[in-house]
Amino acid sequence: MSGDQSQLEIIDSALALSEADIQALVKLLRDSIDGGNSIGFLQSSSDGDLLEFWQSEISKLNGDSFIVVARVEGLIAGCIIITREMRANGRHRGEFRKLMVHSTYQKRGIGSALERKGCDEAKRRGVSLLYLDSATGFLVESVYQAWGWTRVGSIPDYAANPDGTLVATTYFYKQL
């Protein structure tokens, strides 16, 4: 990550996160929503809703699923969630979810570093295939494909932006 004193950290246990970290993740998600990113929440979502989301995600951390956080000067600046499929016929795959970089830290290579670290860690844990969905037009052509993801296709009006307008969603996969 260029120029910043930043570090990437693998979180695979609830014990690895402080209450301040959890609040920072809530703020990161709020920043993404406020930036207009289709990330599963509407502008009307309360901070309580966002906290509930993070508490649920953290409760699923089990060694198979994990979060990668990027810290700048000790503060969480970005994250990615990797959720491994738990059914027997899909243990080789995982979902690449909620890539976020706080608006203050964008355009510094943090997103790219999170993507690389998440993919590398998933591979280290025996995952050979990752998939993701993204609002069409958001990081789709310019970034995910440059990172080596293969576009599968799009579904129109699949999800809502934070303002409630429906947008298409594009699916990608990456073999590790």
Backbone as CSV, one residue per row, in Angstrom:
resi,resn,N_x,N_y,N_z,CA_x,CA_y,CA_z,C_x,C_y,C_z
1,MET,0.860,-1.161,0.000,0.000,0.000,0.000,0.900,1.215,0.000
2,SER,0.830,1.947,-1.014,1.822,2.972,-1.275,1.793,4.124,-0.288
3,GLY,2.961,4.411,0.258,3.138,5.624,1.029,2.584,5.622,2.433
4,ASP,1.664,4.748,2.762,1.063,4.742,4.093,1.789,3.760,4.991
5,GLN,1.814,4.061,6.278,2.253,3.090,7.258,1.036,2.224,7.551
6,SER,0.841,1.189,6.750,-0.357,0.378,6.881,0.021,-1.088,6.958
7,GLN,-0.917,-1.865,7.502,-0.682,-3.299,7.634,-1.986,-4.030,7.402
8,LEU,-1.857,-5.274,6.953,-3.001,-6.141,6.751,-3.008,-7.182,7.858
9,GLU,-4.191,-7.481,8.336,-4.334,-8.401,9.455,-5.463,-9.380,9.152
10,ILE,-5.210,-10.665,9.358,-6.227,-11.701,9.191,-6.969,-11.842,10.514
11,ILE,-8.294,-11.736,10.457,-9.136,-11.897,11.646,-9.951,-13.171,11.447
12,ASP,-9.708,-14.188,12.255,-10.503,-15.409,12.134,-11.059,-15.867,13.473
13,SER,-11.127,-14.919,14.399,-11.713,-15.183,15.705,-12.288,-13.885,16.254
14,ALA,-13.428,-13.994,16.908,-14.039,-12.804,17.521,-13.103,-12.182,18.545
15,LEU,-12.256,-12.994,19.130,-11.345,-12.506,20.168,-10.282,-11.561,19.609
16,ALA,-10.103,-11.579,18.282,-9.078,-10.736,17.660,-9.539,-9.298,17.453
17,LEU,-10.810,-9.012,17.715,-11.348,-7.673,17.504,-11.764,-7.038,18.827
18,SER,-11.343,-5.805,19.021,-11.769,-5.053,20.201,-13.121,-4.398,19.912
19,GLU,-13.746,-3.874,20.946,-14.996,-3.128,20.750,-14.746,-1.919,19.851
20,ALA,-13.594,-1.286,19.986,-13.247,-0.148,19.120,-13.121,-0.593,17.663
21,ASP,-12.568,-1.799,17.429,-12.472,-2.325,16.065,-13.861,-2.539,15.470
22,ILE,-14.757,-3.089,16.262,-16.117,-3.350,15.775,-16.804,-2.036,15.433
23,GLN,-16.630,-1.023,16.268,-17.206,0.291,15.965,-16.569,0.893,14.707
24,ALA,-15.275,0.643,14.509,-14.599,1.129,13.296,-15.154,0.431,12.055
25,LEU,-15.492,-0.856,12.164,-16.098,-1.571,11.048,-17.488,-1.018,10.736
26,VAL,-18.243,-0.660,11.772,-19.549,-0.025,11.574,-19.359,1.296,10.821
27,LYS,-18.370,2.097,11.230,-18.115,3.383,10.562,-17.655,3.176,9.121
28,LEU,-16.870,2.147,8.882,-16.421,1.832,7.526,-17.616,1.488,6.637
29,LEU,-18.513,0.670,7.143,-19.709,0.307,6.393,-20.591,1.535,6.157
30,ARG,-20.754,2.376,7.165,-21.542,3.614,7.006,-20.919,4.510,5.939
31,ASP,-19.605,4.645,5.944,-18.911,5.463,4.948,-19.179,4.928,3.542
32,SER,-19.176,3.613,3.390,-19.444,3.008,2.088,-20.874,3.283,1.639
33,ILE,-21.823,3.164,2.558,-23.230,3.453,2.248,-23.382,4.923,1.881
34,ASP,-22.788,5.807,2.685,-22.879,7.245,2.426,-22.241,7.621,1.098
35,GLY,-21.274,6.805,0.653,-20.629,7.037,-0.637,-21.452,6.531,-1.816
36,GLY,-22.624,5.957,-1.528,-23.513,5.497,-2.589,-23.247,4.096,-3.082
37,ASN,-22.435,3.332,-2.355,-22.086,1.987,-2.801,-23.179,0.985,-2.450
38,SER,-23.527,0.166,-3.426,-24.513,-0.898,-3.218,-23.816,-2.037,-2.487
39,ILE,-24.005,-2.078,-1.195,-23.273,-3.023,-0.360,-24.201,-3.756,0.605
40,GLY,-25.488,-3.776,0.259,-26.450,-4.548,1.034,-27.285,-3.743,2.014
41,PHE,-27.089,-2.448,2.045,-27.812,-1.600,3.000,-28.337,-0.357,2.310
42,LEU,-29.373,0.218,2.885,-29.938,1.466,2.393,-29.493,2.616,3.279
43,GLN,-29.623,3.841,2.787,-29.268,5.006,3.591,-30.058,5.038,4.887
44,SER,-31.255,4.479,4.865,-32.101,4.467,6.061,-31.670,3.419,7.091
45,SER,-30.718,2.562,6.749,-30.236,1.562,7.709,-29.599,2.266,8.896
46,SER,-29.958,1.843,10.088,-29.424,2.479,11.299,-28.044,1.912,11.624
47,ASP,-27.312,2.649,12.453,-26.027,2.127,12.911,-26.236,0.846,13.709
48,GLY,-27.393,0.718,14.351,-27.735,-0.527,15.037,-27.834,-1.694,14.065
49,ASP,-28.410,-1.442,12.871,-28.474,-2.473,11.829,-27.068,-2.880,11.395
50,LEU,-26.204,-1.887,11.247,-24.828,-2.153,10.803,-24.060,-2.917,11.874
51,LEU,-24.265,-2.543,13.127,-23.626,-3.260,14.236,-24.105,-4.708,14.274
52,GLU,-25.395,-4.918,14.080,-25.956,-6.271,14.068,-25.333,-7.103,12.948
53,PHE,-25.150,-6.482,11.770,-24.497,-7.166,10.663,-23.102,-7.631,11.071
54,TRP,-22.300,-6.700,11.633,-20.927,-7.054,11.998,-20.891,-8.086,13.113
55,GLN,-21.768,-7.987,14.066,-21.801,-8.990,15.136,-22.105,-10.371,14.561
56,SER,-23.024,-10.421,13.599,-23.348,-11.694,12.949,-22.150,-12.240,12.180
57,GLU,-21.488,-11.382,11.414,-20.319,-11.816,10.642,-19.200,-12.303,11.567
58,ILE,-18.969,-11.575,12.620,-17.887,-11.930,13.551,-18.196,-13.265,14.233
59,SER,-19.471,-13.521,14.493,-19.841,-14.787,15.146,-19.582,-15.987,14.239
60,LYS,-19.455,-15.767,12.935,-19.216,-16.854,11.976,-17.733,-17.148,11.762
61,LEU,-16.862,-16.340,12.344,-15.428,-16.551,12.164,-15.047,-17.849,12.865
62,ASN,-14.487,-18.773,12.086,-14.278,-20.113,12.623,-13.026,-20.790,12.093
63,GLY,-12.159,-20.053,11.486,-10.983,-20.672,10.884,-11.164,-20.939,9.403
64,ASP,-12.410,-21.123,8.972,-12.687,-21.278,7.543,-13.055,-19.938,6.929
65,SER,-13.901,-19.192,7.607,-14.276,-17.854,7.165,-13.424,-16.845,7.926
66,PHE,-13.080,-15.759,7.261,-12.194,-14.779,7.899,-12.415,-13.401,7.304
67,ILE,-11.910,-12.414,7.997,-11.933,-11.028,7.553,-10.486,-10.563,7.449
68,VAL,-10.175,-9.832,6.400,-8.872,-9.171,6.307,-9.142,-7.691,6.537
69,VAL,-8.442,-7.111,7.500,-8.561,-5.674,7.715,-7.246,-4.999,7.355
70,ALA,-7.374,-3.797,6.817,-6.218,-2.944,6.556,-6.232,-1.857,7.621
71,ARG,-5.108,-1.670,8.257,-4.982,-0.622,9.272,-3.976,0.423,8.807
72,VAL,-4.332,1.661,9.019,-3.423,2.787,8.781,-3.276,3.485,10.122
73,GLU,-2.043,3.555,10.599,-1.753,4.134,11.915,-2.654,3.512,12.991
74,GLY,-2.858,2.202,12.869,-3.631,1.454,13.859,-5.130,1.473,13.659
75,LEU,-5.637,2.342,12.779,-7.077,2.457,12.561,-7.511,1.628,11.356
76,ILE,-8.683,1.008,11.444,-9.185,0.206,10.331,-9.555,1.131,9.172
77,ALA,-8.903,0.891,8.027,-9.104,1.708,6.833,-9.847,0.947,5.741
78,GLY,-9.923,-0.381,5.871,-10.592,-1.180,4.856,-10.718,-2.615,5.308
79,CYS,-11.508,-3.391,4.546,-11.674,-4.805,4.885,-12.218,-5.586,3.698
80,ILE,-12.145,-6.888,3.824,-12.786,-7.849,2.926,-13.172,-9.050,3.778
81,ILE,-14.320,-9.636,3.471,-14.775,-10.849,4.156,-14.679,-12.002,3.166
82,ILE,-14.099,-13.110,3.583,-14.091,-14.339,2.791,-14.894,-15.373,3.577
83,THR,-15.965,-15.863,2.956,-16.832,-16.843,3.603,-16.733,-18.154,2.835
84,ARG,-16.214,-19.169,3.492,-16.058,-20.479,2.853,-17.389,-21.224,2.854
85,GLU,-17.659,-21.906,1.753,-18.849,-22.758,1.655,-18.685,-23.923,2.633
86,MET,-19.720,-24.188,3.397,-19.638,-25.222,4.427,-20.219,-26.561,3.979
87,ARG,-21.015,-26.583,2.899,-21.556,-27.860,2.426,-20.436,-28.709,1.834
88,ALA,-20.550,-30.012,1.986,-19.483,-30.943,1.615,-19.073,-30.822,0.148
89,ASN,-20.025,-30.565,-0.744,-19.671,-30.532,-2.162,-19.102,-29.186,-2.605
90,GLY,-18.985,-28.237,-1.672,-18.495,-26.913,-2.053,-17.378,-26.383,-1.180
91,ARG,-16.744,-27.249,-0.407,-15.698,-26.797,0.519,-14.494,-26.190,-0.193
92,HIS,-14.405,-26.391,-1.495,-13.290,-25.844,-2.278,-13.511,-24.387,-2.657
93,ARG,-14.716,-23.851,-2.382,-15.009,-22.485,-2.832,-15.382,-21.571,-1.677
94,GLY,-15.283,-20.285,-1.969,-15.653,-19.287,-0.976,-16.174,-18.039,-1.657
95,GLU,-16.876,-17.229,-0.875,-17.416,-15.975,-1.399,-16.550,-14.814,-0.923
96,PHE,-16.209,-13.950,-1.837,-15.405,-12.745,-1.609,-16.415,-11.620,-1.408
97,ARG,-16.512,-11.082,-0.180,-17.618,-10.191,0.153,-17.162,-8.898,0.811
98,LYS,-17.931,-7.862,0.572,-17.835,-6.593,1.291,-16.429,-5.988,1.260
99,LEU,-15.845,-5.904,0.066,-14.583,-5.172,-0.069,-14.894,-3.695,0.119
100,MET,-14.313,-3.111,1.156,-14.538,-1.692,1.453,-13.221,-1.033,1.831
101,VAL,-13.044,0.178,1.344,-11.940,1.036,1.778,-12.569,2.375,2.132
102,HIS,-12.279,2.867,3.316,-12.839,4.147,3.762,-12.459,5.234,2.759
103,SER,-13.386,6.147,2.502,-13.164,7.201,1.500,-11.904,8.012,1.778
104,THR,-11.523,8.160,3.020,-10.309,8.900,3.380,-9.050,8.225,2.836
105,TYR,-9.100,6.896,2.649,-7.907,6.129,2.287,-7.948,5.549,0.878
106,GLN,-8.922,5.933,0.076,-9.023,5.381,-1.270,-7.926,5.932,-2.175
107,LYS,-7.675,5.182,-3.234,-6.661,5.518,-4.253,-5.239,5.436,-3.701
108,ARG,-5.048,4.555,-2.697,-3.713,4.361,-2.121,-3.250,2.909,-2.243
109,GLY,-3.995,2.094,-2.993,-3.614,0.694,-3.176,-4.125,-0.243,-2.095
110,ILE,-4.916,0.263,-1.173,-5.403,-0.571,-0.063,-6.363,-1.640,-0.576
111,GLY,-7.277,-1.277,-1.496,-8.210,-2.257,-2.049,-7.482,-3.391,-2.755
112,SER,-6.483,-3.046,-3.543,-5.697,-4.068,-4.243,-4.967,-4.965,-3.259
113,ALA,-4.413,-4.365,-2.219,-3.699,-5.153,-1.212,-4.655,-6.091,-0.473
114,LEU,-5.859,-5.608,-0.160,-6.857,-6.456,0.497,-7.263,-7.614,-0.404
115,GLU,-7.470,-7.340,-1.688,-7.844,-8.397,-2.629,-6.762,-9.463,-2.693
116,ARG,-5.503,-9.060,-2.834,-4.390,-10.015,-2.909,-4.286,-10.843,-1.637
117,LYS,-4.336,-10.170,-0.491,-4.194,-10.871,0.786,-5.358,-11.836,1.004
118,GLY,-6.586,-11.398,0.687,-7.743,-12.272,0.837,-7.635,-13.508,-0.037
119,CYS,-7.235,-13.326,-1.294,-7.082,-14.464,-2.206,-5.954,-15.380,-1.753
120,ASP,-4.830,-14.803,-1.356,-3.695,-15.611,-0.897,-4.060,-16.421,0.345
121,GLU,-4.753,-15.795,1.282,-5.122,-16.487,2.515,-6.158,-17.576,2.231
122,ALA,-7.113,-17.287,1.355,-8.102,-18.314,0.990,-7.402,-19.521,0.373
123,LYS,-6.459,-19.270,-0.528,-5.711,-20.368,-1.151,-4.930,-21.145,-0.104
124,ARG,-4.298,-20.442,0.814,-3.532,-21.105,1.883,-4.427,-22.029,2.708
125,ARG,-5.695,-21.670,2.832,-6.646,-22.461,3.617,-7.344,-23.542,2.786
126,GLY,-6.905,-23.726,1.540,-7.441,-24.802,0.716,-8.591,-24.422,-0.196
127,VAL,-8.898,-23.143,-0.310,-9.943,-22.681,-1.226,-9.308,-22.533,-2.614
128,SER,-9.951,-23.116,-3.624,-9.404,-23.020,-4.983,-10.248,-22.155,-5.908
129,LEU,-11.431,-21.731,-5.443,-12.328,-20.921,-6.264,-13.028,-19.897,-5.383
130,LEU,-12.955,-18.636,-5.788,-13.712,-17.570,-5.123,-14.709,-16.998,-6.116
131,TYR,-15.823,-16.513,-5.599,-16.798,-15.825,-6.434,-17.253,-14.568,-5.715
132,LEU,-17.784,-13.635,-6.481,-18.284,-12.383,-5.909,-19.378,-11.832,-6.792
133,ASP,-20.168,-10.948,-6.202,-21.110,-10.160,-6.984,-20.865,-8.699,-6.661
134,SER,-21.085,-7.862,-7.657,-20.859,-6.434,-7.501,-21.879,-5.673,-8.323
135,ALA,-22.303,-4.538,-7.796,-23.184,-3.679,-8.581,-22.496,-3.382,-9.906
136,THR,-23.200,-3.616,-10.996,-22.631,-3.414,-12.329,-22.200,-1.945,-12.470
137,GLY,-20.985,-1.772,-12.952,-20.452,-0.431,-13.122,-19.567,-0.004,-11.965
138,PHE,-19.672,-0.683,-10.818,-18.860,-0.339,-9.657,-17.710,-1.328,-9.569
139,LEU,-16.520,-0.912,-9.895,-15.303,-1.726,-9.900,-15.357,-2.873,-10.900
140,VAL,-16.382,-2.919,-11.732,-16.600,-4.112,-12.531,-15.572,-4.263,-13.644
141,GLU,-15.610,-3.428,-14.615,-14.721,-3.603,-15.760,-13.294,-3.196,-15.411
142,SER,-13.147,-2.097,-14.697,-11.821,-1.522,-14.523,-10.971,-2.205,-13.466
143,VAL,-11.580,-2.777,-12.450,-10.768,-3.273,-11.343,-10.801,-4.792,-11.210
144,TYR,-11.963,-5.382,-11.047,-12.001,-6.826,-10.811,-11.356,-7.599,-11.952
145,GLN,-11.632,-7.209,-13.187,-11.016,-7.916,-14.302,-9.509,-7.693,-14.336
146,ALA,-9.054,-6.516,-13.972,-7.610,-6.263,-13.908,-6.953,-7.102,-12.824
147,TRP,-7.710,-7.445,-11.785,-7.198,-8.304,-10.703,-7.263,-9.789,-11.062
148,GLY,-7.742,-10.112,-12.252,-7.772,-11.504,-12.682,-9.081,-12.233,-12.467
149,TRP,-10.140,-11.510,-12.132,-11.461,-12.108,-11.968,-12.111,-12.246,-13.345
150,THR,-12.882,-13.314,-13.528,-13.581,-13.572,-14.781,-15.057,-13.215,-14.623
151,ARG,-15.544,-12.384,-15.521,-16.943,-11.956,-15.497,-17.818,-13.098,-15.989
152,VAL,-18.877,-13.416,-15.241,-19.800,-14.479,-15.614,-21.020,-13.909,-16.312
153,GLY,-21.600,-12.854,-15.763,-22.787,-12.250,-16.338,-23.457,-11.324,-15.346
154,SER,-24.544,-10.700,-15.801,-25.248,-9.718,-14.979,-26.719,-10.072,-14.868
155,ILE,-27.316,-9.644,-13.771,-28.743,-9.776,-13.536,-29.286,-8.358,-13.376
156,PRO,-30.251,-7.969,-14.204,-30.782,-6.603,-14.094,-31.617,-6.423,-12.831
157,ASP,-31.605,-5.205,-12.312,-32.448,-4.831,-11.160,-32.353,-5.819,-10.000
158,TYR,-31.163,-6.284,-9.715,-30.959,-7.320,-8.703,-30.907,-6.769,-7.281
159,ALA,-30.284,-5.613,-7.123,-30.087,-5.041,-5.784,-30.379,-3.546,-5.827
160,ALA,-30.509,-2.977,-4.655,-30.771,-1.539,-4.566,-29.530,-0.801,-4.098
161,ASN,-29.302,0.358,-4.694,-28.300,1.279,-4.170,-28.807,1.815,-2.839
162,PRO,-27.953,2.471,-2.068,-28.408,3.023,-0.789,-29.615,3.957,-0.899
163,ASP,-29.777,4.612,-2.067,-30.931,5.505,-2.232,-32.196,4.756,-2.667
164,GLY,-32.095,3.453,-2.831,-33.250,2.631,-3.173,-33.419,2.334,-4.649
165,THR,-32.650,2.973,-5.521,-32.771,2.690,-6.954,-32.177,1.313,-7.257
166,LEU,-32.878,0.564,-8.092,-32.419,-0.780,-8.442,-31.282,-0.710,-9.452
167,VAL,-30.324,-1.616,-9.282,-29.168,-1.689,-10.177,-28.899,-3.145,-10.535
168,ALA,-28.256,-3.326,-11.665,-27.832,-4.664,-12.077,-26.668,-5.117,-11.199
169,THR,-26.529,-6.427,-11.088,-25.419,-7.023,-10.352,-24.655,-7.928,-11.300
170,THR,-23.339,-7.849,-11.270,-22.477,-8.678,-12.102,-21.755,-9.684,-11.219
171,TYR,-21.676,-10.922,-11.707,-20.998,-12.004,-10.976,-19.647,-12.293,-11.612
172,PHE,-18.683,-12.616,-10.758,-17.311,-12.935,-11.157,-16.834,-14.157,-10.395
173,TYR,-15.805,-14.816,-10.944,-15.107,-15.870,-10.198,-13.610,-15.730,-10.441
174,LYS,-12.858,-16.337,-9.527,-11.401,-16.349,-9.670,-10.893,-17.686,-9.185
175,GLN,-10.174,-18.385,-10.059,-9.546,-19.639,-9.665,-8.195,-19.317,-9.058
176,LEU,-7.950,-19.887,-7.897,-6.731,-19.578,-7.155,-5.642,-20.597,-7.431
